[in-house]
Amino acid sequence: MIKKCLICLCVFVLCLQITPVHGEELKLAPNASASLLMEASSRQVLYSNHEKEKLFPASTTKIMTMILLFEAIEKGSLKWDEELRCSAYAASMGGSQIYLEEGEKMSVADLFKAISIASANDACVMIGERIAGTNDNFVKMMNEKAKELKLVNTHFVNPTGLHDDNHYTCALDLGTMAAYLIEMGGERLLQTTSLYDSYIREDTAHKFWLVNTNKLLKSYQGADGLKTGYTKEAGYCIVSTAKRNGLRLIAIVLKESDPKVRNQEVSQLLDYGFSLYENITLFQKNDVIEKVNIDNARVSQVEIIAKDDIQYVQDKNDTTKVTYQMNYTNLVPPLKKGEVVGHLLLMRGDVNIGSFDVTVKTDVEALSFVEKVVNQLKVLL
């Protein structure tokens, strides 16, 4: 199982009562063909304009490539320190590259660094061939993952983003992919995507300097990723993420005519989000929520704790109180810590805005048959 995938299953789209603002009502990023602002953990759309329009993604494609890389790492079928050998096909890639030569070996960790920082097409193909056997099989995996993530307007032809008329996506799908990648990759991902520059082949005569095209890393407070892109057909694109005061936003602009305008307009989206919304933590992971009575156990009460942080996005101007309800689905011992015993339902008025798994603080042992009989006798006597 993918360790972060459970988050997607247990967290409904938060804050449904907050109506996303559309571009027709408030025009942000006016020069972009499409734009989107999303809260990362809930995937709640805070602003959108032409978010489902089919557009060419250029190197933002590599978000899906990195998703499959992290899934392979999670499954154990790929290791960060594994050395891969470059094929003739991978070495033939044009566009952004680190100039891998046929037969050259490089670690998965360095290939990932080359993809996320320098957008290396040759490194993408090497990773794809290792994961799926062939480049074509890897592309099939990309499209299968797109269906699994329920993307609405996406089709891949390659893992690089090099132009093809049948290779397309939309801003909403890129937001979904980015949110999933951040859940999957966690700190390992962001520690790398936040690097403005780095090196590969450091201990060789062919030391190679990687420079990030995401200039927001130096100019925007809290920015730590995620992926830029450019082709003549796609224009200048960026999927950016930044975090402030516990609130992580994903901002996207597609088909900009100039990289400076792209950076200005994606920054405007982020500013809008951080100025109007805040992240509220109701309970942190392992916080005790309440104590409940339990039958047929060696303890009379159990402490119920949050399995993960319980958070929601709040419009700073919305004074509606958020409450919660507990819905228990399994309080029959024996119980193990970490086992889901129910859900905490977040409510804004009568509207359910989120659901979070809860578990028991410690293992709960069941009474033996003899102990149950003794207890019954005590009651009768």
N, C-alpha and C positions, 0 to 999 in steps of 0.2 A: 504493500500500500504506500502511496505517496504521502509523506508525513503532513504536507500542508493541504492536501486535497480535502481533508475532513472539514477544514474551515469553510470551504466553499459549500459543503453539503449542509453544515449546521447553521450557517449564518444566512438568513433570508436577506433580501434587499432592504437595507435599513432606511428608516426615515421616509417611508413612502408618502407621508403626509406633506413633506416638503416638495413642492412642485418644481421640477427642473425648469430653468429658464431657457427658452429657445432664442435663437439668433434673431428671429423676426421681432421679438420684444425688446431685447437688449443686444446691441451689436458690438460684440467683442471680436478681436482678430478680424477686422473687416476685409483684409487682403487675402485671407486664406480661403481656399475652395471649401474646406470643411474644418470644423474645430470641435473640441470636446474638453470638458473639465469633469473629472471623476474623483470621488473619494475612494482610496485604494482598497481598504479592508472590506467595505460593504458593496463596492462597485456602484454606488449611488451616483447618478449623473446630476451634476449641479448646474451645468450649462452645456448647450449643444447647438450646433448650426450645421445643417446638411450632414449629420453624423452617420447616416446610412448610405451616403452617395458612394458609388463605386469609383475608386481612384487608385492610381499606381502607388505602391508603398516605398519603392526604392529600398534602401538598406534597413528601414524599420522592419522589413521581413525577418531580419535576424533575431527579433524577439521570439518568434516561433522556433527558430533554430536553437536558441538558447534554452527554451522550454524543454525541448526534447533532450538536450544535453543534460540538464539538471534532473530530468526524470530518469535517464540512464544511470546517472550517478546515484540517485536515490535507490534504484532497484539493485544496484551492485553490479550491473553489467559493464560499467565503465568506471575507471579510477582516475583521480586527478593526476597521479604520478605516472600513469601509463604512457609509454612512448609509442606514438603512431608514426607510420612511414607514409610519406607523401606519394600519391599515385601520379601518373602522367597527366590524368585528367584534372586533378586538383591543381597541379602546377601550371596548367594552361589557362587558369582563370584570369580574366582581365579585371579592370576597374581597381578598386581599393584592394591592396594585397600586401603581404609581407615577403613576397618573392621567394616562396618555398620552391626548392628544386626537387625534381623527381628522385625518390629514394631518401630524401632528407628526413630525419627523425625529429620529432618535437613532442613534448609532454602535453597532455590534455589541458593542464593548468595554463601553460603558455599559449596554447591555441585559443582557449577561452579568453585570455587577456587580449589577444590579437583581434578576436571578433568583437568584443565589447568596447574596446578602446579605439582600435584602428579600423574596424569594420572590414576585416580581412576576408575577402571572398575565397581565397585558396584555403584558409583555415576552416571556413564553414564546410567546404566540400570534404576536407579530410575528416572532420568530425562526423558528418553525415554518412560517409562511406563506412566508417568504423561502427557506427550505431546500427545501420540498416543493411550493410553489405554492399549496396550500390547507391549512387546518387538518386536514381529513379525510385528506389524503394524508400529512401529517406523522404522524398517529396510526397510519396503516398502516405507516409506516417504524418507528415505535416498536415495534409488535408483530412486525414482521419481525426487528428487532434482538433482541427478546426470544427469538425462536426461534434466532437465530444464536448467542446466548450460552447456549443450552440452559437457559433458565429453566424452573422446574418448575411454577409455579403463579401465572402473571402474565398479566393482560390489561389493555390500556389503552383508554380511551375518549376521553381528552383529554391535553394536555401539561402540565396545571396541577395536577391532583389534586383539583379540585372534585368533590364527591361524585357518584357514579353507582354503582348496585348492581352493574353489570357491569365496574367498574373496580377491580381488586384485584391484590395481590401477596402475597409472604410474606417472612419475615425472611431466609431463605436466598437468595432471588432478589435482595433488596436488597443483601445482602453481595456477591454476584457483580457486580451492577451498579456498586456503589461501588468495588470493587477494579479493575474495568475502567476506570472514569472516572479514577481516580487514575493508572493507567498511561498513559491517553490524555492527560490534562491536565497531569500533572507539576507543575512549579513554577508555571506560569501559573495553574493551577487553585487550588493551595493558597495562593498569595500573595493570592488574592481571598477564598477561603472562610475564611481565617484573620483577615480584617478584622472587627473588632467593629462598626465604623461607617465610613461613607464618604459621598461626595456624588456626585450626577449633576446635569446642567444647571448646572455650577459657574460658567460665564461668562455666565449669563443672569439675568434678574430672577426666574426660577422655580427657583432653587437648591433641590435636594431632598435631605434627609438620609435616608440609609439606615442602619437599625439592625438588627444581626443578632440573631435570636431564639435563637441557639446560645450560651447563657450559659457553657458549658464553656470557651469561648475565653478567658475571664478567670479561671476558677476551677480549671481542670485543666491540670497541667503537660504540655506537649507537644501539646495539642489544637490542631488547625488546620483543622477542617472537621467535618461535611460538609453535612448538611441536616436541618432540623427539619420537622415537619408537624403540623397540627391541623385536624380538622373534628369536628363533634359525633359523627358515625358512626365516625370513625377513632380518636378520642381523641388523646392527645398522643403523638407519635412522634418518634424521632430516629435518624438514621444518623450516628454520630460516628466520627471518626478521630483518632488521636494517635500520635506517634512519640517513642520514647525509646531512646537507645543503639543506634540503627540498626534497631530493631524497630518496624514500623508495624502497628498493630492497627485493626480496624474493629469497633465495637460497636453493636448495634442493640437497641432496645426498641420494641415496638409496643403501641398501645392502652393507654396509661397514663391514669389518671384525673386526674393533677395534674402540671403542668410541673416542680415541684420534685422530686417523687418520680421522675419521668422522668429528671431530671438526676442524682439520687442513684444510681439503679439502673444507669444506663449507666456512671457513674463506677465503680461497684462491679465491673462487668464488665471495664473497662479495668484496674483495680487487680489483679484476679485474673490477667489475662493478663501484665501486666508483672512480677508477683511470681513467676510460675512458669516463664515462658519467656524465652529470649534468642535473639537473632539472631546466628548464627555466619557470618563471612565466610571462606571457604576460599581463594578467589582474587578479587582485584579485577579489574575490566575492564582488559585488555591486560597482565595479569601473565603471565609465562612459566611454563607448567605443566611442560613437558619439551621435550627435543630428540629428534627422530626422524630416522633415516636415510631417504633418498629416492632413488629410481632415476630415471635419464633426466632429471636436472635439472642446472643449471650450478653447483649447490651440493650437497655430499654430505649435509648435514643441514639441517633447518628447525626453527625454534623455534615451538612451538605455544602460543598465548595464549588467554586467556578472552575471548570475544566480549562478554560482560557480566559483572557481578559474580556470582560463584558463592556463593550463600548458602543456609543452611537454618535452620529453627527447631528449637531444642533445648529439651527439658524439662530444667530446671536440676537435677532430681533423677535424671535418666537418665544413667548412666555408660557406656552402650554406645558403643563407639568408632565413629565414622563414617569410612569410607574411600572411595576412589574408584577407578574403572576407566576406561581410555580405550578408546573404540570408534571407530576411524577408518573413514570411508565413502568418502573420496576423497583420495588422496595422489598423484594422477597429474598431473604438471605439463602445462601452465602453471597456476599458482594465483595468485589475487589475495587480498591482505589483505582480510578481511571476508567472504570466501567460506567457507561452512561446510565443513569438512573432516572433521568427526566430532563426537562428543559425549563429555562427561565425565559418567559415571554415578556418582551418590552412592549409597553403600551403607551401610546400618546392619545389620550382620551379613550375612545373605543377601538382605535386602530392598532393592530399588531404591527410593530415596526421592526421586530427582530426576534430571533430565537437562538438561544445559546445552550449548549450541553452543560449539565451539572453532574457531579459524581460525589462519592463519599470520601471523607477526609482520611479514613483508615479502612482496612479490610474489616468486614463484618462476618463473623462466624455464625452459622445456623445452630440452633439447639439440636441435640441428638434426639432420637425417638424416646429414649428413656427420660431425658430431661423434660420433654413435652408432656409425657404422661405424669411425671411428678408435679409439674406446674398445674395441670388440670386437677389433680387430686387436691392440691392446696386450695384451689378455687372452690371445689366442692365442699371441702371441710370447713 
